[in-house]
Amino acid sequence: RSLIKQLNCFFRCLRHFPTMYHIACSTWFTATGKAMPQYFKFEDDNGDIQTVRDILVKYTEDKNYSGIPSREYGCEAVIGGLIREFKLIFYLEACKWVMLV
C-alpha cells in the first residue's frame, strides 16, 4: 500500500482511542457515599481552562483497571459549545479524576 493509504488507516485507528485529561472535579457525595460529579475544570489542547457544568450522568459502573479500583461515569455535557459524550473515571484509592473523550 502507498504511504498515504497507510497514514489514513493509522489516523482512522487513532479516532477509536479516547484522549485522557486530568480534571479538577467538584463532587457531591450522598448520605450513602455515592459520588456524583457536579462540575469540573480541565486544561484543553490550547492551554485554556474549560469549565464543564450541567453534567448528565447516564450510567455508573465499578471497574478495575489493571487491579486499580475505580468508578466509571458515562456522561453528556456541553464542552466547547458542543454536546459531547465522555467518560469520567474516579480512581478510588488515589481520589483522582480523569476525563476520557
Steps between C-alpha positions, in 0.01 A plus 500: 500500500607855446623714788190722474267200540702376797485842669125529437450157658717600798303820565167318463618256769601788729142629507399187690729582794369765740709793618556517876492829692574537870218700656413691816154374590249640748313200633194461718485189717166353602427384856582146383840604361407507131710761313321723248713737287349851497747686277865479402785700350777390268770646278406457134739437210555877456599545865172670594311400816155366415217465753236234437168531685157337477642150471247233407617169649356220286653209692755407765699180515764369738817401312845358562767638266808277543391426856436867583145549636310777326151619416405589141233761426352514151409866451372765263554877519580806292876526441634774275148589386413144389308224677757226562487152645795410721605289794614620839717255692543534877798310641378407848832449680673805352185721510581625148279569201565476126280564196508279192359666192 
